[in-house]
């Protein structure tokens, strides 16, 4: 069974989201991260994307920026 390009892109997006939310705290998390990164490479190869260039990457988690009442 072949996957459509759209299905591959959707799966890549899901893998990227999972990777961006993953906090590695133990060996099991590190294994999951390595598995997801391998999955991302395989899906990119299936979709014919060079180095995952068509994949949207998300920034790492950070505290939201807030404006103070004086500057608003």
C-alpha positions, 0 to 999 in steps of 0.5 A: 500500500502506497501513501499519498504525498498529502498523507506523508506530509500529515504524518511528518507534521504529527511527528514534528509536533510530537518531537517539539512537545517531548521532554527527555527525562529518562532513557525511555524518552530518549529512545522515543526521541530517536525513534521519532527522528528516524521516522521523520527521516524515513517519511522525508525520504518517502516524500522525496523531500530533501533533508526535510526542507518542506517540514515545518519545525516548531520552536522549543518551549519557552515562557510566553512574552507578556506586556506590562500595563505601562507599555500597553 
